[in-house]
Amino acid sequence: MKIKVKHILLGSALLLTGQACTDLTETPYDVIPTDQFGSTPAQQAALLGPLYSSLGDYFGRFAELNTVTDEQVIPTRGGDWKDGDAWKRLKQHTWTPTGDDDKFNGMWTWCYNSITSINQQLSNPEITDAGTLAELRALRAFYHYLLLDQFRNVIIAEKLGGEGPVQKTGPEVFAWIEKELKEVYPNLSETTGGAYYGRFNKYVANMILAKLYLNAEVYTGTPKWAEAKAECDVVIASGKYTLTADFFSNFSTQNQASKENILAIPFDASKRGGFNMNMRTLHYLSQLTYNTPQAPWNGYCTATEFYNSFKEGDNRKNMWIVGQQYSSDGKPLTDDGKPFIFTPEIPAFEMPAGPVARLAGARSQKYEIQRNGASNDQDNDFVLFRLGDTYLMRAEANLRLGKVADAIKDVNIIRDRAGATPVTTLTLDGMLAERGWEMAWEYTRRQDLIRFGQFNKPWQFKDASPAFRNIFPIPATQLSLNPNLKQNPGY
């Protein structure tokens, strides 16, 4: 078991007892008025804790909307994962504002509820520390960045109350996020790890800005490749982070020790649950392999063509589970009398119940699967930003700027770690492939495909889709609540 983030809680005060008395009036020594709480470092830490705890929902909120692309499939296996064809619509880009409102509204409300909580603390007059205020504003900017990426035309929520919220355009939201991050940057900490593990420091802000600039042409119509490269340069040149020799150590059950991860969300199977990639991807009978308390759900698998794109000799191909599976004591397992063999092939999106359906698709073990756990949840921390991505972002920016040699150099740094043969040429298609091999199932694929103009092309189980699908619809629930909101074009 591990404890990675200490939450400082305001405890109960002393229980005072006295001898016989008749005055029952008590002086509440343990009560601090809410408008006075936050004036000490310990109190500020207590206020920050819940805000970062909310960030843990990133794993669940983004799990399907950003990976069910050409890299991931959640097929229907008999009656399992039918769910009103929600996963099929997501795969085929046929989602609707009303039929899939739960997914879109879930993301929307999570972001804005988190922003509201941050604004409540920013309005606390007792919080005057410049570093704390900068950290809160950077966290708020991050949520706006997520909203920009997913919905584009959203509300900038920078204060509590006021007139009815007004919808802003993508370029307006982009400019506000950029301004916020640049304003707070000088007051953000340079500290990494320790008390700052899982928190927003200068280098997290650099990564958000790098992502913002890398996708600037998508968000605003104007590319900012040089700016993206500059932000990546700061992170790499800082020397605060290093590529780990073992790629998979960044995703182990004890990955809080990784020197590559720039921002990770702390999870703990007993103290902060919720990370359960194992349950989402493994077969029901994988319970016998890993000794999980309950049978996994047999849902997520990787797309066949995506799996086949991984080359032999590339260590990253080991993130996929294929072939015969065994019990924890080494005995070959069977499914309904047939060998329990995961196959990369997925014969159809909707498959009749049976071993073929249950065993179709390579499964993910990129995040180490915990054995003999007392919970269905795991101890792995979920990685949002890491240095491997920084090198690839810089490579892409250089490639688009015409600096091909510099781009190849960075790509080969990543390939060398994976044991892959160095490349001597690099195209945009090749750059997208490199990102896929390195960043699979890290929630970057949808954004990458859109930026490379590939999101609307056909792939297995999906026909070509119109460009308006590059952003999600404003949730129907929100449209009914706020007359100032207008639906995104095409919906």
QUIUR-V367760 format. One record per residue. N is the residue number from 1. RES is the residue in one small letter. PSI is psi in whole degrees, 0 to 359 (NA if undefined). BURIAL is I if it has 16 or more other C-alpha atoms within 10 Angstrom, else O. Layout:
n=<N	N>
res=<RES	RES>
psi=<PSI	PSI>
burial=<BURIAL	BURIAL>
This chain:
n=<1	2	3	4	5	6	7	8	9	10	11	12	13	14	15	16	17	18	19	20	21	22	23	24	25	26	27	28	29	30	31	32	33	34	35	36	37	38	39	40	41	42	43	44	45	46	47	48	49	50	51	52	53	54	55	56	57	58	59	60	61	62	63	64	65	66	67	68	69	70	71	72	73	74	75	76	77	78	79	80	81	82	83	84	85	86	87	88	89	90	91	92	93	94	95	96	97	98	99	100	101	102	103	104	105	106	107	108	109	110	111	112	113	114	115	116	117	118	119	120	121	122	123	124	125	126	127	128	129	130	131	132	133	134	135	136	137	138	139	140	141	142	143	144	145	146	147	148	149	150	151	152	153	154	155	156	157	158	159	160	161	162	163	164	165	166	167	168	169	170	171	172	173	174	175	176	177	178	179	180	181	182	183	184	185	186	187	188	189	190	191	192	193	194	195	196	197	198	199	200	201	202	203	204	205	206	207	208	209	210	211	212	213	214	215	216	217	218	219	220	221	222	223	224	225	226	227	228	229	230	231	232	233	234	235	236	237	238	239	240	241	242	243	244	245	246	247	248	249	250	251	252	253	254	255	256	257	258	259	260	261	262	263	264	265	266	267	268	269	270	271	272	273	274	275	276	277	278	279	280	281	282	283	284	285	286	287	288	289	290	291	292	293	294	295	296	297	298	299	300	301	302	303	304	305	306	307	308	309	310	311	312	313	314	315	316	317	318	319	320	321	322	323	324	325	326	327	328	329	330	331	332	333	334	335	336	337	338	339	340	341	342	343	344	345	346	347	348	349	350	351	352	353	354	355	356	357	358	359	360	361	362	363	364	365	366	367	368	369	370	371	372	373	374	375	376	377	378	379	380	381	382	383	384	385	386	387	388	389	390	391	392	393	394	395	396	397	398	399	400	401	402	403	404	405	406	407	408	409	410	411	412	413	414	415	416	417	418	419	420	421	422	423	424	425	426	427	428	429	430	431	432	433	434	435	436	437	438	439	440	441	442	443	444	445	446	447	448	449	450	451	452	453	454	455	456	457	458	459	460	461	462	463	464	465	466	467	468	469	470	471	472	473	474	475	476	477	478	479	480	481	482	483	484	485	486	487	488	489	490	491>
res=<m	k	i	k	v	k	h	i	l	l	g	s	a	l	l	l	t	g	q	a	c	t	d	l	t	e	t	p	y	d	v	i	p	t	d	q	f	g	s	t	p	a	q	q	a	a	l	l	g	p	l	y	s	s	l	g	d	y	f	g	r	f	a	e	l	n	t	v	t	d	e	q	v	i	p	t	r	g	g	d	w	k	d	g	d	a	w	k	r	l	k	q	h	t	w	t	p	t	g	d	d	d	k	f	n	g	m	w	t	w	c	y	n	s	i	t	s	i	n	q	q	l	s	n	p	e	i	t	d	a	g	t	l	a	e	l	r	a	l	r	a	f	y	h	y	l	l	l	d	q	f	r	n	v	i	i	a	e	k	l	g	g	e	g	p	v	q	k	t	g	p	e	v	f	a	w	i	e	k	e	l	k	e	v	y	p	n	l	s	e	t	t	g	g	a	y	y	g	r	f	n	k	y	v	a	n	m	i	l	a	k	l	y	l	n	a	e	v	y	t	g	t	p	k	w	a	e	a	k	a	e	c	d	v	v	i	a	s	g	k	y	t	l	t	a	d	f	f	s	n	f	s	t	q	n	q	a	s	k	e	n	i	l	a	i	p	f	d	a	s	k	r	g	g	f	n	m	n	m	r	t	l	h	y	l	s	q	l	t	y	n	t	p	q	a	p	w	n	g	y	c	t	a	t	e	f	y	n	s	f	k	e	g	d	n	r	k	n	m	w	i	v	g	q	q	y	s	s	d	g	k	p	l	t	d	d	g	k	p	f	i	f	t	p	e	i	p	a	f	e	m	p	a	g	p	v	a	r	l	a	g	a	r	s	q	k	y	e	i	q	r	n	g	a	s	n	d	q	d	n	d	f	v	l	f	r	l	g	d	t	y	l	m	r	a	e	a	n	l	r	l	g	k	v	a	d	a	i	k	d	v	n	i	i	r	d	r	a	g	a	t	p	v	t	t	l	t	l	d	g	m	l	a	e	r	g	w	e	m	a	w	e	y	t	r	r	q	d	l	i	r	f	g	q	f	n	k	p	w	q	f	k	d	a	s	p	a	f	r	n	i	f	p	i	p	a	t	q	l	s	l	n	p	n	l	k	q	n	p	g	y>
psi=<149	150	119	330	126	125	123	116	145	112	176	151	175	139	112	129	144	176	182	126	162	348	107	7	131	145	116	82	339	5	127	122	143	327	359	356	131	9	347	158	321	319	323	322	322	327	326	327	305	329	320	330	321	328	337	338	352	319	311	320	324	357	312	321	337	0	337	82	225	0	343	147	141	81	165	120	94	235	352	137	24	304	46	26	21	319	329	316	321	318	321	2	44	21	158	154	327	315	336	27	329	319	313	317	328	317	316	309	326	313	311	328	320	318	318	317	321	316	327	320	324	335	359	114	343	342	103	351	125	322	318	316	319	318	318	317	325	320	319	319	324	316	322	324	317	317	318	314	321	318	344	294	95	183	134	111	90	5	166	147	205	191	170	136	139	135	136	159	165	310	325	318	318	311	322	316	314	314	314	311	322	326	321	345	313	333	358	151	151	359	139	148	185	231	343	6	129	8	166	115	191	321	333	318	320	319	320	316	320	316	318	313	324	330	15	321	325	317	325	344	353	119	151	57	320	321	321	314	318	320	319	322	319	315	313	317	342	331	7	337	149	150	130	145	324	107	316	346	338	346	15	170	344	41	4	346	355	134	357	329	124	321	123	147	118	128	154	128	328	330	331	81	179	338	110	42	327	317	327	330	332	154	155	317	354	347	327	339	315	357	49	152	325	163	135	176	350	56	282	137	167	149	143	310	323	315	315	343	341	129	149	142	345	114	336	344	341	358	348	142	118	164	187	136	151	155	171	339	15	11	136	134	155	156	109	40	352	148	135	88	116	128	141	336	139	101	332	159	319	115	141	153	142	175	323	314	317	333	0	134	134	141	163	133	27	311	121	134	123	133	147	33	156	354	158	340	164	171	353	140	142	127	123	312	138	163	328	320	323	315	319	325	317	321	315	316	315	319	316	339	0	6	71	318	318	321	315	321	314	319	319	335	317	319	323	318	326	355	18	153	135	149	153	345	160	126	174	320	320	324	318	320	318	319	322	316	323	322	14	132	26	18	23	351	316	312	317	314	320	314	326	5	27	354	330	2	159	149	180	127	11	132	173	144	155	158	337	345	356	341	155	160	149	130	137	323	319	325	324	336	331	104	346	346	139	144	147	147	142	338	NA>
burial=<O	O	O	I	O	O	O	O	O	O	O	O	O	O	O	O	O	O	O	O	O	O	O	O	O	O	O	O	O	O	O	O	O	O	O	O	I	I	O	O	O	O	O	I	I	I	I	I	I	O	I	I	O	O	I	I	I	I	I	O	I	I	I	I	I	I	I	I	I	I	I	I	I	I	I	I	I	O	O	I	I	O	O	O	O	I	I	I	O	I	I	I	I	O	I	I	I	O	O	I	I	O	I	I	I	O	I	I	O	I	I	I	O	I	I	I	I	I	I	O	I	I	O	O	O	I	I	O	O	O	I	I	I	I	I	I	I	I	I	I	I	I	I	I	I	I	I	I	I	I	I	I	I	I	I	I	I	I	O	O	O	O	O	O	O	O	I	I	O	I	I	I	I	I	O	I	I	I	O	I	I	O	O	I	I	O	I	I	I	O	O	I	I	O	O	O	I	I	I	I	I	I	I	I	I	I	I	I	I	I	I	I	I	I	I	I	O	I	I	I	O	O	I	I	I	I	I	I	I	I	I	I	I	O	I	I	O	O	O	I	I	I	I	I	O	O	I	I	I	I	I	I	I	I	I	I	O	I	I	I	I	I	I	I	I	I	I	I	I	I	O	O	I	I	I	I	I	I	I	I	I	I	I	I	I	I	I	I	I	I	I	I	O	O	I	I	I	I	I	I	I	I	I	I	O	I	I	O	O	I	O	O	O	I	I	I	I	O	I	I	I	I	O	O	I	I	I	O	O	O	O	O	I	I	I	O	O	O	I	I	I	I	I	I	I	I	O	O	I	I	I	O	O	O	I	I	I	I	I	I	I	I	I	I	I	I	I	I	I	I	O	O	I	O	O	I	I	I	I	I	I	I	I	I	I	I	I	I	I	I	I	I	I	I	I	I	I	I	I	I	O	O	O	I	O	O	I	I	I	I	I	I	O	I	I	O	I	I	O	I	O	O	O	O	O	I	O	O	O	O	I	I	O	I	I	I	I	I	I	I	I	I	I	I	I	I	I	I	I	I	I	O	O	I	I	I	O	O	I	I	O	I	O	O	O	O	O	O	I	I	I	I	I	I	I	I	O	I	O	O	O	O	O	O	I	O	I	I	O	O	O>
